[in-house]
Amino acid sequence: MIYPPLDYIEPVFRPPSEANSLILQITNGCSWNLCTYCDMYTDPQKKFRPKSESQIVEEIIRCSEQLQGVRRVFLGDGDAMVLSFKRLKKILEAIRTYLPDVTRVSAYALPSNLKNKSAEELGVLRALGLTLIYVGAESGDDEVLGYIKKGETYLSTRDALLKAKEGGIRTSVMLINGLGGVRFSEQHALSSARLINEVKPDFLSTLVLFSRSGHQRLIEGYGGDFTLLTQRQLFQEMELLLSELKLDKTIFRSDHASNFLVLKGVLNKDLEMMLGQLRTAIDTPERIILRQESYRGL
């Protein structure tokens, strides 16, 4: 009997840039799963659980037998890097053994996932193929991070990203436009820019605050004092964020399905171009292409 190469527990999420990657689900759900803005892993079947090492290796072997031309692998679910260095090392060794054509392995990572891994251990994982991690910083502001129950701080996020870079792993940082609401919009933008300037990630992306089920948990986390930004205010917050960035060669993308305005470029080389697009969207939105509300999503 031939089994499917992968046994997914739905739903499965991945970064937009991993559209052509093999999604290897080595954990189910998110080990933290308390963030008030996130409803990705709230379904009962998404309760956090690591897959057994034997099951993962079996799936890797089946992929080698049934799939052709696998070049990239994304380790799911929400924070595969929560696994120990020892277990991650064995998984990467299995990928290298059975999928020798793979040139890049990547994963989501909470900053806290890296706390108990040394830069030297991360360097070993890098040598085995783990070359990129996606870190949802969401904000660089400690007040916002506290209200959304992120379980991280400016310093914990900064230290994790710097440690990853020390280990030779490229970093892709995600921020959420509008996460502080009207009350914290300015400090959310300024503190986030300060974080990004300090860690200088290889990639930076922004999403717009979006929920399939509404924002009730987020509002309750703020004690009821939370007002969503209007589309124009979202653009103004983005303008403030970008105008504060001082980067050399960070690839920037604001093209997630949640965004109203698609922005792409290299920071700071293309900064003025993107600021111009934002100012057009703020002052004369009819002169620029914006995503309609009905087309937005996760």
C-alpha positions in Angstrom: 0.0 0.0 0.0 1.3 3.5 -0.9 0.7 6.1 1.8 0.6 9.8 1.0 4.0 11.3 1.7 2.8 13.7 4.3 0.1 13.4 7.0 -1.1 17.0 7.6 -3.2 18.2 10.4 -5.2 21.1 8.9 -5.1 24.0 8.6 -1.5 24.5 7.6 0.0 28.0 7.3 3.3 29.1 5.7 4.9 32.4 4.7 4.1 33.7 1.2 7.6 33.1 0.1 7.3 29.4 0.8 4.6 28.8 -1.8 6.8 26.4 -3.7 8.4 24.6 -0.7 7.7 21.2 0.7 5.8 21.8 4.0 7.2 19.3 6.5 4.9 19.5 9.6 7.2 18.5 12.5 4.9 20.1 15.1 1.2 20.8 15.2 0.0 24.2 16.3 1.8 26.8 18.3 3.5 26.2 21.7 2.6 29.7 22.9 -0.8 30.3 21.3 -1.8 33.1 23.6 -1.4 36.1 21.3 -4.7 38.0 21.3 -4.4 39.1 17.7 -3.9 35.6 16.3 -6.5 33.0 15.4 -4.4 30.8 13.2 -4.2 27.9 15.7 -7.4 28.1 17.7 -9.1 25.1 16.1 -9.3 22.2 18.6 -7.3 19.9 16.3 -4.5 22.4 16.4 -3.5 21.9 20.0 0.2 22.0 20.2 2.0 18.6 19.9 5.4 17.7 18.4 5.4 14.8 15.9 7.5 11.8 16.9 10.9 11.6 15.4 10.1 8.3 13.8 7.0 9.7 12.1 9.0 12.6 10.8 11.7 10.4 9.3 9.1 8.1 7.8 7.5 11.1 6.1 10.8 12.4 4.8 11.6 8.9 3.3 8.2 8.7 1.7 8.8 12.2 0.2 12.1 11.0 -1.2 10.3 8.1 -2.9 7.2 9.9 -4.2 8.2 13.5 -4.9 10.6 14.8 -7.5 12.8 17.9 -7.5 12.3 19.0 -3.8 14.6 22.0 -3.4 13.2 23.8 -0.4 11.6 22.6 2.8 9.6 24.6 5.3 9.4 23.2 8.8 5.9 23.8 10.3 3.8 24.5 12.2 3.8 27.8 14.1 7.2 27.4 15.9 9.1 24.3 14.9 12.2 25.8 16.4 10.7 25.1 19.9 12.1 21.6 19.4 15.4 20.9 21.1 18.7 21.3 19.2 19.2 17.5 19.3 15.9 16.8 17.7 16.2 19.5 15.1 19.7 18.2 14.2 18.4 14.7 13.6 15.5 16.1 11.4 18.0 18.1 9.3 20.3 15.2 9.0 17.4 13.1 7.7 16.5 15.7 5.1 20.1 15.9 4.0 20.3 12.1 3.7 17.0 11.4 1.9 16.4 14.7 0.1 19.9 15.6 -1.0 18.7 18.2 -3.6 17.3 20.5 -0.9 19.2 23.8 -0.9 17.2 25.6 1.8 15.3 24.7 5.0 13.4 27.4 6.8 11.0 27.7 9.8 8.9 30.0 11.9 10.6 30.8 15.2 9.4 32.6 18.4 12.2 34.6 19.9 11.9 32.5 23.1 12.5 29.4 21.0 16.1 30.5 20.6 16.7 31.3 24.2 18.0 27.8 25.1 20.0 27.4 21.9 23.5 28.8 21.7 24.9 30.6 18.7 27.2 27.6 18.2 24.3 25.2 18.1 22.5 27.5 15.6 25.6 27.4 13.5 25.5 23.6 13.4 21.8 23.7 12.3 22.9 26.3 9.6 25.6 23.9 8.4 22.9 21.2 8.1 20.7 23.4 5.9 18.6 25.6 8.1 19.4 28.9 6.5 16.4 31.1 7.2 14.0 31.7 10.1 10.8 33.8 10.1 10.3 35.7 13.3 7.0 37.4 14.0 8.3 40.3 16.1 4.9 42.0 15.5 6.0 45.2 17.3 9.1 46.6 19.0 7.1 48.4 21.6 6.9 46.7 25.1 3.5 48.2 25.9 2.0 46.8 22.7 3.7 43.5 23.2 2.3 43.3 26.8 -1.3 44.1 25.7 -1.3 41.5 23.0 0.2 38.8 25.3 3.1 38.1 22.9 5.3 36.8 25.7 8.2 38.7 24.3 9.9 42.1 24.8 12.0 44.4 22.7 15.1 42.9 24.3 14.1 39.3 24.0 13.3 39.8 20.3 16.5 41.7 19.6 18.7 39.2 21.4 17.1 36.2 19.6 17.6 37.9 16.2 21.2 38.8 16.9 21.9 35.3 18.1 20.5 33.8 14.9 22.6 36.1 12.8 25.7 35.2 14.9 24.9 31.5 14.0 24.8 32.4 10.3 21.1 32.0 9.9 19.3 34.6 7.8 16.4 36.4 9.5 13.0 37.4 8.1 11.1 39.7 10.5 7.4 40.4 10.4 5.6 43.4 11.8 1.9 44.0 12.1 0.6 47.4 10.8 -2.2 48.7 13.1 -1.4 46.4 16.0 -1.3 49.2 18.6 -4.6 50.7 17.5 -5.0 54.5 17.4 -3.7 55.0 20.9 -0.3 53.4 20.4 0.1 53.8 16.7 3.0 56.3 16.8 5.1 54.5 19.5 4.4 51.1 17.8 5.9 52.5 14.6 8.8 54.2 16.2 9.8 51.4 18.6 9.5 48.8 15.7 11.8 51.0 13.5 14.3 51.1 16.4 14.2 47.3 16.7 14.7 46.8 13.0 17.5 49.3 12.8 19.3 47.5 15.6 19.0 43.9 14.2 19.1 44.7 10.5 17.3 41.6 9.2 17.9 40.2 5.8 14.2 40.4 5.1 11.4 42.6 6.5 7.7 42.3 5.9 4.6 43.9 7.2 1.0 42.6 7.5 -2.1 44.5 8.3 -4.0 43.5 11.4 -6.6 41.0 10.3 -8.7 38.3 11.9 -11.1 35.8 10.5 -13.3 35.8 13.7 -13.1 39.5 14.7 -10.9 41.3 17.1 -12.7 40.7 20.4 -9.8 38.9 22.1 -7.5 41.7 21.0 -9.9 44.4 22.3 -10.2 42.6 25.6 -6.4 42.4 25.9 -6.3 46.2 25.7 -9.0 46.4 28.4 -11.6 47.6 25.9 -9.6 50.7 25.0 -8.7 49.8 21.4 -9.7 51.5 18.2 -8.8 50.0 14.8 -6.9 52.3 12.4 -8.6 53.5 9.3 -7.1 52.6 5.9 -5.6 56.1 5.8 -4.2 55.8 9.3 -2.6 52.5 8.4 -0.8 54.2 5.6 0.3 57.0 7.9 1.7 54.5 10.4 3.6 52.8 7.6 5.0 56.1 6.4 6.3 56.8 9.9 7.8 53.3 10.2 9.6 53.4 6.9 10.8 57.0 7.2 12.6 56.0 10.5 14.5 53.0 9.0 18.2 53.2 8.4 19.2 50.0 6.6 21.7 48.9 4.0 20.3 46.0 2.0 17.2 44.6 3.7 14.7 43.2 1.3 11.3 44.6 2.1 7.9 43.2 1.2 4.4 44.4 2.1 2.5 42.1 -0.2 0.7 39.8 2.2 -3.0 39.2 1.4 -4.0 41.3 4.4 -2.4 44.5 3.0 -4.3 47.2 1.2 -1.2 48.5 -0.6 1.5 46.3 -2.1 5.0 47.7 -1.4 8.3 46.0 -2.6 11.9 47.1 -2.6 15.3 47.1 -0.9 15.8 49.3 2.1 17.0 52.0 2.1 17.7 52.1 -1.6 14.1 52.1 -2.6 12.8 54.0 0.4 11.8 57.2 -1.4 9.9 55.3 -4.0 7.9 53.5 -1.4 7.3 56.6 0.7 6.0 58.2 -2.5 3.5 55.4 -3.0 2.4 55.7 0.6 1.9 59.5 0.3 -0.2 59.0 -2.9 -2.3 56.4 -1.0 -2.7 58.9 1.9 -3.5 62.0 -0.2 -5.0 60.7 -3.4 -6.0 57.0 -3.0 -7.9 57.1 -6.2 -4.6 57.4 -8.1 -3.1 54.1 -6.8 -4.1 50.5 -6.9 -5.4 49.2 -3.6 -6.6 45.8 -2.6 -10.4 45.7 -1.9 -11.6 44.7 1.5 -13.3 41.6 0.1 -10.0 40.3 -1.3 -8.1 40.6 2.0 -7.3 37.5 4.1 -4.7 35.5 5.9 
